[in-house]
Structure formats: C-alpha cells, structure tokens
C-alpha cells in the first residue's frame, strides 16, 4: 500500500500480506526487485526502489504504480530521486488535484508528457 512506502523503501515488516492462493487470482500489480514505485491515489507522491525481497514479487494495491526500468541500478535510483524532486512532486500534485475531490492520478495520466498541460 502507499502507506508502506517509507523513506524510499518498502516496509516489508509492517505491510499487509495475502496468501499465495490469493495472489494467483490476480492479473496485475506484481512488482519485483529493482522496480521503482510511485503512489498515485490518496497519498500522492510516495516513492520507493524495491531492493532485495524474500519472495519472487510484491503484490501492490491499486494505489501504487510500478515502473520497471530495464537498465542499471544507478538509473533506477535516478528515476526514484526524480520522482522525489520538488518539480516532479509539484507537477504530480497539480495533475492529481485537477477536478477530483480525492487526489488521484490514473495510469493514463501518468503516461502523459509533462508539457501537455492539464
């Protein structure tokens, strides 16, 4: 959940868990080591870079998007730091609060180039 993204990491000790059987019923939302996470609903703008995990993947709630960057660790870190930057956080807040009563930034809006306005 978005609340499990803390100081750039995923709180693996405090996060909720589901059974492997429950996970097999899901079609999407599986993040892996090296993915960059961004919360986009309710609590907007929390980030994390998934480090080594004791399982094959993490199951994400719909509040969190993962970005799978097929490149070096330093470039994944850069993406997370960019997501944490003041300019990106301001842009994210502006997009998420345009016309909604609860902050939300859907995946299609996340794919929009920054210069395309609101």
C-alpha positions, -999 to +999 in steps of 0.1 A: +000+000+000+010+036-003+015+038+034+041+011+032+064+033+011+087+049+036+120+068+031+124+053-004+119+017+006+090-007+011+082-015+047+083-053+044+078-059+081+047-038+086+029-044+053-002-064+049+001-099+033-020-121+012-017-159+006-001-173-025-035-187-034-050-151-033-020-138-054-027-164-081-061-150-086-047-116-095-038-105-131-017-074-124+002-054-097+032-076-093+064-056-085+099-071-085+133-063-072+146-032-089+112-017-097+105+020-088+072+026-070+051+057-071+018+062-051-009+079-071-041+077-051-050+092-018-014+097-006+002+110-038+039+110-045+054+085-021+083+066-038+104+035-033+130+015-050+124-022-043+156-038-030+162-074-024+130-091-013+124-126+002+098-135-024+096-136-062+074-104-062+054-079-041+017-075-048+007-038-050-026-022-042-042+000-069-028+030-051+007+022-063+022+020-098+055+003-105+080+013-132+101-015-144+133+001-157+154-024-176+187-007-170+213-001-143+207+003-106+220+039-108+195+048-134+167+033-113+179+053-084+179+084-105+142+078-115+133+075-079+152+106-070+135+124-099+101+113-086+111+127-052+122+161-067+103+192-059+094+199-095+080+165-101+061+164-068+045+198-077+035+186-112+021+154-097+001+174-072-013+197-098-023+168-121-038+148-092-059+176-078-074+188-111-112+183-108-113+155-082-124+155-046-097+129-037-062+131-050-058+106-078-036+102-108-045+073-131-020+054-152-031+071-184-024+105-169+010+092-157+019+084-193+012+119-205+042+140-213+048+168-187+044+196-212+010+186-224-009+207-199-039+196-179 
